[in-house]
């Protein structure tokens, strides 16, 4: 869980930096990169959540 929190914090900081870069330059590549990072972070979070759920189910059985 510590790894997931660290990755989440890193993703938020990176997205914040990309948002600032986009505001300053208005270059759309920063928005595309931010969307890709957000999508990847969401997929990783869902994967960790499913892994945790399966672990709890297997421990219950």
Backbone as numpy.savetxt, mean C-alpha at the origin, in Angstrom:
# Nx Ny Nz CAx CAy CAz Cx Cy Cz
2.92 -8.62 11.46 2.11 -7.43 11.46 2.97 -6.18 11.46
4.13 -6.26 12.06 5.03 -5.12 12.07 5.48 -4.79 10.65
5.72 -5.82 9.86 6.12 -5.63 8.47 5.01 -4.93 7.68
3.77 -5.33 7.90 2.65 -4.73 7.20 2.50 -3.26 7.58
2.68 -2.94 8.85 2.59 -1.54 9.28 3.73 -0.71 8.70
4.92 -1.28 8.65 6.06 -0.55 8.08 5.85 -0.31 6.59
5.36 -1.30 5.88 5.08 -1.13 4.46 3.97 -0.12 4.22
2.96 -0.13 5.07 1.87 0.83 4.96 2.36 2.25 5.19
3.18 2.44 6.19 3.74 3.76 6.47 4.62 4.23 5.32
5.43 3.33 4.80 6.29 3.67 3.67 5.46 4.05 2.45
4.39 3.31 2.19 3.52 3.61 1.05 2.85 4.97 1.23
2.37 5.27 2.45 1.75 6.57 2.69 2.73 7.73 2.51
3.94 7.56 3.00 4.95 8.60 2.82 5.29 8.79 1.34
5.39 7.69 0.63 5.70 7.76 -0.79 4.57 8.43 -1.56
3.32 8.08 -1.22 2.18 8.70 -1.88 2.10 10.19 -1.57
2.42 10.56 -0.36 2.45 11.98 0.00 3.50 12.73 -0.79
4.67 12.14 -0.94 5.73 12.76 -1.73 5.34 12.89 -3.19
4.67 11.87 -3.72 4.21 11.94 -5.11 3.13 13.00 -5.29
2.26 13.14 -4.28 1.23 14.17 -4.36 1.85 15.57 -4.38
2.85 15.77 -3.55 3.55 17.07 -3.54 4.25 17.30 -4.87
4.89 16.27 -5.41 5.57 16.40 -6.69 4.58 16.73 -7.80
3.40 16.12 -7.76 2.40 16.40 -8.78 1.87 17.84 -8.65
1.64 18.29 -7.42 1.15 19.65 -7.20 2.17 20.67 -7.70
3.44 20.42 -7.47 4.48 21.36 -7.87 4.67 21.37 -9.39
4.70 20.19 -10.01 5.04 20.12 -11.44 3.85 19.93 -12.36
2.73 19.43 -11.86 1.55 19.10 -12.67 1.86 18.07 -13.76
2.84 17.23 -13.49 3.22 16.18 -14.44 2.37 14.94 -14.15
1.61 14.43 -15.11 0.71 13.31 -14.85 1.41 11.99 -14.54
2.69 11.89 -14.82 3.37 10.62 -14.52 3.41 10.36 -13.01
3.41 11.42 -12.20 3.39 11.24 -10.76 2.05 10.67 -10.29
0.98 11.09 -10.94 -0.33 10.53 -10.60 -0.43 9.06 -11.00
0.13 8.72 -12.16 0.11 7.32 -12.60 0.93 6.44 -11.65
2.08 6.95 -11.23 2.92 6.19 -10.30 2.23 6.06 -8.94
1.57 7.13 -8.50 0.84 7.08 -7.23 -0.30 6.07 -7.30
-1.00 6.02 -8.43 -2.08 5.04 -8.58 -1.53 3.63 -8.55
-0.39 3.41 -9.19 0.22 2.07 -9.20 0.68 1.67 -7.80
1.26 2.61 -7.06 1.71 2.33 -5.69 0.51 2.03 -4.79
-0.56 2.82 -4.92 -1.75 2.59 -4.11 -2.39 1.24 -4.43
-2.42 0.89 -5.70 -2.98 -0.39 -6.11 -2.14 -1.55 -5.54
-0.85 -1.43 -5.62 0.04 -2.47 -5.10 -0.09 -2.59 -3.59
-0.16 -1.46 -2.91 -0.31 -1.48 -1.45 -1.63 -2.14 -1.05
-2.68 -1.87 -1.81 -3.98 -2.49 -1.52 -3.93 -3.99 -1.74
-3.30 -4.43 -2.80 -3.19 -5.86 -3.08 -2.38 -6.56 -1.98
-1.29 -5.93 -1.56 -0.46 -6.52 -0.49 -1.25 -6.58 0.82
-2.01 -5.53 1.12 -2.80 -5.52 2.35 -3.88 -6.61 2.32
-4.54 -6.77 1.20 -5.55 -7.83 1.07 -4.91 -9.20 1.17
-3.74 -9.38 0.57 -3.05 -10.67 0.65 -2.67 -11.00 2.09
-2.14 -10.01 2.81 -1.81 -10.25 4.21 -3.06 -10.53 5.04
-4.14 -9.82 4.75 -5.39 -10.06 5.46 -5.93 -11.45 5.22
-5.89 -11.90 3.98 -6.34 -13.26 3.68 -5.45 -14.31 4.31
-4.15 -14.07 4.32 -3.22 -14.98 4.97 -3.52 -15.08 6.46
-3.79 -13.94 7.09 -4.13 -13.92 8.51 -5.44 -14.67 8.76
-6.42 -14.45 7.88 -7.71 -15.12 8.03 -7.55 -16.64 7.89
-6.81 -17.08 6.89 -6.60 -18.52 6.70 -5.84 -19.12 7.87
-4.90 -18.38 8.42 -4.17 -18.87 9.58 -5.09 -19.05 10.77
-5.97 -18.09 11.00 -6.92 -18.20 12.11 -7.89 -19.36 11.91
-8.33 -19.57 10.68 -9.25 -20.67 10.39 -8.56 -22.00 10.60
-7.30 -22.11 10.15 -6.58 -23.38 10.32 -6.28 -23.65 11.79
-6.01 -22.60 12.57 -5.77 -22.81 14.00 -7.04 -23.20 14.73
-8.18 -22.74 14.22 -9.46 -23.08 14.84 -9.80 -24.55 14.62
-9.40 -25.08 13.47 -9.71 -26.49 13.15 -8.77 -27.34 13.90
